[in-house]
Amino acid sequence: MSATPSTTAPYRRPTPAEPPAPVRTAYALWLTAVAAGAFETVLAVGRMAADGSGSAGEIGTGLAVRLAVFTLAVLFARRMLGGARWARVTLALGLGVLGTASMVVQPLAYLADGGSLAEALSGAGVLDLFFGGSRIMHVAAVLAAVVLMFRPAANRYFRASA
């Protein structure tokens, strides 16, 4: 009696190859950006609570929005690591372009209005310096992740995963 392959076996989509180094590094950078954003959120909420500048409702709404964005960023980064092209594009456009713009508009407007970096640093407290350092790390991680997701090895990986 010969064994015949089953024609009723469920179809399994082949799993993509191991993600190349640029994709793995981009994933780590997305997680770094999320961690930096969470740290910035803690600092901002702490400041609002200390100086009474935000109502409980405003703080709660801001936290809910940030939690949703951070959660989606981690989920999309995970899907990107697995080869999902839609996740790569969503991360690049949603967080790489729009998210970065939202983080740099205020500082750029300050500089455009004649403010100087030296002036801002001279009046900065410890909390401001921690926030600024975290924001720089956040933006750098996002920009580097976007670049890495579109390197030639990453492009080949996403084409093969389709």
N, C-alpha and C positions, 0 to 999 in steps of 0.2 A: 504494500500500500504506500503510495507516494504522498508526500505532504504538499498541499497546494496553498499558496498564499490566500489569505482571507480577503475577499472583496468587500467585506462589510466593516473592516477595521476603520476607525475614524481617521479622517485626514488630519495630519499635524503639519502646521506650517513650519518649515525649517527654521531653526533658531539662527540668528545672525552670528557671525564670527565675533570673537572677543573684540570689544571696542578698542580702537587704537588709542595711543597715549593722548593725543589732543582732546579726544572726546572724554576720556577718563579725567583729565585735568580740568576740562570745562565743567564737568559734573562737580568736582571738588570745589571749584571756584563759585558755582551757583550756591552750594551749601555755605560757603564762606560769606557770600553776599547776604544770604538769609540770616545767618548768625549776626552779622554786622547790623543788619536792619532791626533785628530783635533787640540788640544792645542799644541802638539809638532810640528805639521805642521806650525801653525801660528808662533811659535818661530823660527823655521828653516828658513822660508821664510823671516821673519823680519831680521834675522841675515844676510842672503844672500843679501838682499836689502841694508842693512846698510854697509856691507863691500865690496859689488860689486863682490862677489864670484860666482854668478850664472847669466847666461844670461836670458833675458826675456823668451826665448824659453824653456830653461831648467827648469825654475821655473814653467812655464805654463804646461809643460808636467808632471812634478812631481805633481803639484796640480791636474791635470786631473786624473792621476793614483790613487792618494790617495782618491779623491772624489768617484771614481768608487768603490774602495775597501771598503770605509766606507759605501757607499750606499748598496752594496751587503751584507756587514756584518749585517746591520740593517734589511734588508729584510730577510736574512737567519735566523737571530735570531728570528724574528717574526714568521717565518714558524716553527722553532724549538719549540717555545712556543705553537704553535698550534698542535704539535705532529708529525711533519714531520721528520721521521727518516733520510732521505737523508740530511736534513738541519743540523741535529745534527752531522752526520759524516763529512759533508763538513766543518762545523765550526771547528770541532776537528782537522781534518787533514790539512785543508787549513790555518786557522788562528792559531790554537793551536800548530801545529807542524811547518809548514813552516813560518808563520808570526812571531812566537816567535823566531825561529832561526834567521830570518833576523834582529831582534831587539837586539839579544845578541851576535852575532858574533863579532862585532867590539869591544865591551868592553872586551869580553873574550880573543880576540887576543891581546889587549893591556896588559892584565894581564899575558898572556902566554909569551909575549915578555919581561917580567921583570918589567912592570909598576906596581905601587902600588896604592891602593885606597887612601892612605894618600897623595901621590904625586898628584894624579888627583884632589882631593878636595882642596889642598892648592893652586893650580893654577886656580881654577874654579871661574868664575864670577857669578853674580846673575842670569844671563840668563842661564848659564850652570847648576846651582843648580835647577832652575825651570824645565829645560828640564829633568835633571836626576830624579828629584822627580816624574815628570809626567811619565817618562819611567818606573820607578819602579812600579807605580800604574797601568800602562797599562799592563805590563807583569803579575803582580799579579792578575789582574782582568781576563785576558785570562786564566791563568793556573787554577784559582779557578773555572771559568765557565766550563772549560773542565771536571774537576773532578766532579762537581755537575751534569753535564749532563749524567754521567754514574753511579750515585748512584743507589742503588736498587729501590727506589721509582720512579726515572726517567726511569729506564729500564722497569718497569712494565707499566708506562704511555705510553712509545713509543711502546711497544708490543701491548697494547690495542688500540692504535691509528692506527695501521696498517690496 
